[in-house]
Amino acid sequence: MNLFAVSIYWDLPVLLVVVSIVYSATRHDRWDRIFREAFRWGTQIAGFLALVGVGLYLLSTYL
């Protein structure tokens, strides 16, 4: 496996954190609310991506 092909997946957690903080900052003014909303939103997105990943893995394995 090529090291450069795998390295793009290291950007996903960074991108998830940055997008969730920026999205939360557009809706709230206080830092405690921004971080609370960013954590909630980030966990929902991470859960959704994990669910999609498991679904695609199961489809590729059993079909």
C-alpha positions as CSV (number, residue, x, y, z in Angstrom):
1,M,0.0,0.0,0.0
2,N,1.3,3.4,-1.0
3,L,2.1,5.7,2.0
4,F,0.9,8.8,0.1
5,A,-2.5,7.2,-0.7
6,V,-3.1,6.4,3.0
7,S,-2.1,9.9,4.3
8,I,-5.2,11.6,3.1
9,Y,-7.2,9.8,5.8
10,W,-5.2,11.6,8.5
11,D,-6.9,14.8,7.3
12,L,-10.4,13.6,8.1
13,P,-10.3,14.2,11.9
14,V,-8.7,17.6,11.5
15,L,-11.3,18.6,8.9
16,L,-14.1,17.3,11.1
17,V,-12.9,19.4,14.1
18,V,-12.4,22.5,12.1
19,V,-15.7,22.3,10.2
20,S,-17.7,21.6,13.4
21,I,-16.1,24.6,15.3
22,V,-16.6,27.0,12.4
23,Y,-20.2,25.8,12.0
24,S,-20.9,26.2,15.7
25,A,-19.2,29.6,15.8
26,T,-21.7,30.9,13.2
27,R,-24.6,30.0,15.5
28,H,-23.2,31.0,18.9
29,D,-21.2,33.8,20.4
30,R,-19.9,32.4,23.7
31,W,-16.9,30.0,23.6
32,D,-18.4,27.5,26.0
33,R,-21.5,27.2,23.8
34,I,-19.4,27.0,20.6
35,F,-17.3,24.1,22.0
36,R,-20.3,22.3,23.4
37,E,-22.2,22.5,20.1
38,A,-19.1,21.7,18.1
39,F,-18.5,18.5,20.2
40,R,-22.2,17.5,19.8
41,W,-22.2,18.2,16.0
42,G,-18.8,16.5,15.5
43,T,-19.9,13.3,17.3
44,Q,-23.0,13.2,15.2
45,I,-21.1,13.6,12.0
46,A,-18.4,11.1,13.1
47,G,-21.2,8.6,14.0
48,F,-22.8,9.1,10.6
49,L,-19.5,8.6,8.8
50,A,-18.8,5.4,10.8
51,L,-22.3,4.1,10.0
52,V,-21.8,4.8,6.3
53,G,-18.3,3.1,6.4
54,V,-19.7,0.0,8.1
55,G,-22.5,-0.1,5.6
56,L,-20.2,0.1,2.7
57,Y,-17.9,-2.5,4.2
58,L,-20.8,-4.9,4.6
59,L,-22.0,-4.3,1.1
60,S,-18.6,-4.9,-0.4
61,T,-18.0,-8.0,1.7
62,Y,-21.3,-9.8,1.3
63,L,-22.4,-8.7,-2.2
